[in-house]
Amino acid sequence: MAHFLRGKQAGIQRDFSAGINPAQFAVDTVARYGINSQISAVAYEPVQSLLAVGTSDTQYGSGQIYVFGKGRVSVTFSLPRKASVRILQFCADKIVCVDSKNELSIYSLITTRIVTTYAPPSHITALLTDPALDYALLGLQNGEIVSYDMDRQGVAPWRVPNFWTAQNPRARVLPILSLSFHPRDIGSLLIGYAEGAVIFSFQQNKPTKFFQYTIPARAPGGDSDPVSSSRARSPRLTQAVWHPTGTFILTGHEDSSLVIWDSKDGRKLLARTLQATNIDVPGGSQGSTDARAGTFAMKEPLFRIAWCAKDNPDDTGLLIAGGAPTTTTSATNPPGAEVVDFCLIPRKSPHFAGSQDPIAIIALLASGAITTLSFPSGHPINPTNQLPVSLSFVHPFVNRISMAYVERDRWLGMMESRPRGPPVLKGGVEAKNTLKRFTNRNILQTGHADGTLRAWDAGHGDEIENGASIQADVAGAVGRVTDVDIVQMSMSGATGELSVGLQTGEVLIFRWGRNEYFGREVPHDDALSHQLETIKDRAEPGLKEGLLPLSLLNQPNGPVTALKTSDVGFVVAGFEGGNIAVIDLRGPAVIYNAGLDELAMKSNKRGSIRKSNSQQAAASEYPSYVNFAIMNLDGEDYSSILLLVGTTLGRLLTFKMLPGAGGGYTVQHAGTVSLDDRILGISALNADTGAPADASQSVFGQLRHGVTVNGVVLAVSNSGVRIYKPAAGKGAHKSWDDLSCQAAQVVNFGAQAYVLVGLFSDGRARAFSIPGLKEIAAARVSETLDTRRLAEAVVTSTGDIVGWTGPSEIAVMNVWGNGDDLTRSLDKIFNAEALIPPRPTISNMQWLSGTSYITPVDMDKLIGGPDRPPSQRMIEQTRSDEQTERMANRQAQSAATSSSTAEATPGSANEGYWAYMQRQIQERTENLGITGESMGRLEDNSSGFAEDMSKFVSKQKKKAVMGVIGSKFGF
């Protein structure tokens, strides 16, 4: 009976949740955005224009492989076992992965499914694939190399032992650290062992060159260690790479040494570090940055080396991650965020180890975040609308999310205009989703660690018409690059105006428009107007149209704890110091600024709050949730704009906003209601229909005509919920008993049904009737969402739940589903018409000089053995060639035949298979006969031409002799 009494107590005469079946409350997971765990590997495929990201196995999720294309195109692959991705490479129509459980996994880009797995007899320490081959070469910890046939899904016959035992017989177990094919001769393999490098020739089936770096005594070496410099030593190798033409070899070593060798004769040409040269020469080095000779210089290890080339392979440069002194800091990365790996973005060629003509670099930081840099300048690249929105969660990390319910027409018109470089990802085709389910869009705002705010359509699991992102430069608007921690965000769904609150207490307001300072930077004017600082001149110079900074409120009152941008031109901000500030955007101007302690003292005099609240408790009270509504106050016969403020101590304050004499608005405290705990949600409802009674533009415009809204307020706290008539009605109350509510919202179902949906500490979502507050149904969400971050989740009025699944991933769920996981992507990521360019070969001069060359076809025989059947790629190519030839012959036959005899002509549609084969043999025999006759005639013509030339020469000689004789005798 309690739920019947609550409706009467709240002043509501009907059940707004009538007709809702508990079976209809089932949570579907409709989308995921972000990266589930820390990134451990990155790979890029230039032909298909796809980017792959592998993650580690952590407490938040197992390792996965994300493949991204243009826009929202993405496909996720799961590892066969719970493991981390260690190595990731694209190879033609496959993606190859080596995980931390020492398992090789091969996935198909065509079917987006796993193809096969293989576990070698030893740990995999290096992986080598080539788009021209069907094989994966696996370097093992024991120094051996085995080959795996990815087409036939089995181990290939080719296998080689540890070659370094020829240099050091005691090195029985020496891991392979790197493998790479010669850029122009696939028959030469560069093997990097821990003690040195080896060039192996497939044609000779033996190693041809050995490279071992030895530093003589008294030479500084890479680390300039004075203790070890008194003796000769050999630093361990970390990586070996080819020059793009294969002329040189570079080896990186444990002491940060970089050594360049001649690949033909094995000579050492240069040994250096990033700062000094000739480090292998006794007596010191040149160009050292050490303060004095012999100083021990701590340096980062050499994480990754790439020998890059422009379109001309002779125009090269080195890209190195690591190797710098630990006391230096990169200009583009924060201290301690060193680059541990990188992925080059070449324009078109997958060859040259992916290092030919790159346009950008995706750098992986030790923290797991990524950053994008241009090549070769190294300038940061804005990832907005260049990389997928999922990667923006780690570029840099997202600290805060918020949701706005924006009108569709408004969102379709919010298209940024700013200069951008060429797109990084162009591959894939997005699957067709269901048509839009709601007129308004779920616009997710993400606040990043660098002071950047991005907003984009998270959708309802339906078609996304405008998939682009918009960006607000909060750091630039506040005028600094440090201490820009975004803690609150609020966007108006009707106007697109955005307010941002910072940890340092500033409130910034952005408005959509055209930048009057586009293309130029102007000095900033710090003058205040109505307690606000105008910051229009801090707009990004490169932003032509977008979210532009408007005003800044800076008052030393602690971090911003609550923020709301209304649809009717007002912004309210609450601060940890207890203050409430209301901004009228028509000025803009601050029209109200007061502290909760002042209101508490006034209320104490009237005795309207509980006497148990001490002055110390009131001093620690601050706003936790704010909202705007339009309705009648209890006892009034007209409606007005109401500001509802919930606090951390459970007080809910109501302020009435009325037009003032000067054209502005005044804010008056109307009353207070007390709950038992921190208020985390406030909803305004129409007491007659159950529809939202928020401050909308349509209702606001009708206030002048005397329109009234009979409304109630539903306030949710951690320990209970109350429905009451503002400003100070008692209403109805329900306690959550032993549970704690973390987030709540009134949700619409169907046409006229409404329920209260909350997320609770036991990992369940619950639906309660309105106004009876009776539990209708419950569904578990803890299997998807991180229960420790449920307080940061967002429940929307359409029944969508947006919550964190890990540090950098969110899930979009809907409570009106079937309990299914709908996140499997149906996007197509492979384009069969995008052909891989031929592998580079040796030059003509090298061929004329007698340089032997191994083709990929030869490699198939050398690695797969003579008995290996044709691969699927060969069969498809042969079938394609035959079909092309057949079509060409048929077109030639049909063109030479008249329409009247088309049915009787060989090669017509009625021709049988055996007749076709017989005709083909006859035609080829005739062609061979014609060719033989042509060659015979050519031979006769050549011999006749030779005889004529001989006669002509003889005749000319005879004339010359007779002419000389005649001249002697005077003829």
Buried (B, 14 or more C-beta within 10 A) or exposed (E): EEBEEBBEBBBBEBBBBEEBEEEBBBBBBBBBBBBBBBBBBBBBBBBBBBBBBBBBBBEBBBBBBBBBBBBBBBBBBEBBBEBBBBBBBBBBBBBBBBBBBBBBBBBBBEEBEBBBBBEBEBEBBBBBBBBBBBBBBBBBBBBBBBBBBBBBEEBBEBEBEBBBBEBBEEBEEBBBBBBBBBBBBBBBBBBBBBBBBBBBBBBEEEBBBBBBBEBEEEBBBBBBBEEBBEEEBBBEBBBBBBBBBBBBBBBBBBBBBBBBBBBEEBEBEBBBBBBBBBBBBEEBBEEBEBEEEEEEBEBBBBBBBBBBBBEEBEEBEBBBBBBBBEEEEBEEBBEEBBBBBBBBBBEEBBBBBBBBBBBBBBBBBBBBBBBBBBBEEEEEBBBBBBBBBBBBBBBBBBEBBBBBBBBBEBBEEBEBEBEEEEEBBBBBBBEEBEEBEBEBBBBBBBBBBBBBBBBBBBBBBBBBEBBBBBBBBBBBBBBEEEEBBBBBBBBBBBBBBBBBBBBBBBBBBBBBBEBEBBEEEEEEEEEEEEBBBBBBBBBBBEBBBBBBBBBBBBBEBBBBBBBBBBBBBBBBBBBBBBBBBBBBBEBBBBBBBBBBBEBBEEBBEEEBBEEEBEEEEBBEBBBBBBBBBBBBBBEEEEBBBBBBBBBBBBBBBBBBBEEEEEEEBBBEBBBBBBBBBBBBBBBBBBBEBBBBBBBBBEBBEBBEEEBBBBBBBBBBBBBBBBBBBBBBBEBBBBEBEEBBBBBBBBBBBEEEBBBBBBBBBEBBBBBBBBBBBBBBBBBEBBEBBBBEBBBBBBBBBBBBBBBBBBBBBBBBBBBBBEEEBBBEBEBBBBBEEEEBEEBBBBEEEBEEEEEEBBBBEBBBEBBBEEEBEEBEBBEEEEEEEEEEEEEEBBEEBBEEBEEEEBEEBBBBEEBEEEEBEEBBEEBEEEEEEEEEEEEEEEEEEEEEEEEEEEEEEEEEEEEEEEEEEEEEEEE
